[in-house]
Amino acid sequence: MLKAGAAEKAAERRAELAEAALQTLSTLGYARTSLRDIAQNSVFSHGVLHYYFTDKVDLITACVRQYKARCVTRYDQITADAMTYEELERGFLDSLARTLRDEAPMHRLWYDLRAQALFEPCFRDDVAAIDRSLESMVWRIVSRFAELAGKPVALPPPVMYAAVDGLFQHCLIKHLSGDAGAVDEMLMLVRQVLPR
């Protein structure tokens, strides 16, 4: 059993390795990436990756969990900082547009992992946990919008999450295929589902 300090260092090292692997995974996707590919595109050896991760599944889920946790933190901060509906709308939509433009490969990796979970049971628990965290995040955002608008949320959390996530995924696909209007379309559609 690892001592507390050793366990913390191992967790930090796993996080560092997952961060380094994230770019390769997001570029090549789950199916086309091996641990050897990740090692070749980072400063870490294949052996180091195998030491900290049992296999590619362990590594990819660590990468996506880490990235999505950062996303949740980002939106929670926007939600906490906004004092008016307009501030929240501006912060939320600006961040949504920026993440679609600047982090599209990372989101593509998430949807790749989610699709793989339909076929590979080894991903299902992690995908379900990430989905729950994203649904909770969307619910906190929508609830704050409703609070600032002085109106109740008309739809339950799973429906709101499905609506926002579906719009985002739809526009991500358009953006990745070169549609220059995808970001603006997403912002317009998201505005329509927000409580006002």
Secondary structure, 3 states (H helix, E strand, C coil): CCCHHHHHHHHHHHHHHHHHHHHHHHHHCCCCCCHHHHHHCCCCCHHHHHHHCCCHHHHHHHHHHHHHHHHHHHHHHHHHHCCCHHHHHHHHHHHHHHHHHHCHHHHHHHHHHHHHHCCCHHHHHHHHHHHHHHHHHHHHHHHHHHHHHCCCCCCCHHHHHHHHHHHHHHHHHHHHCCCCCHHHHHHHHHHHHCCC
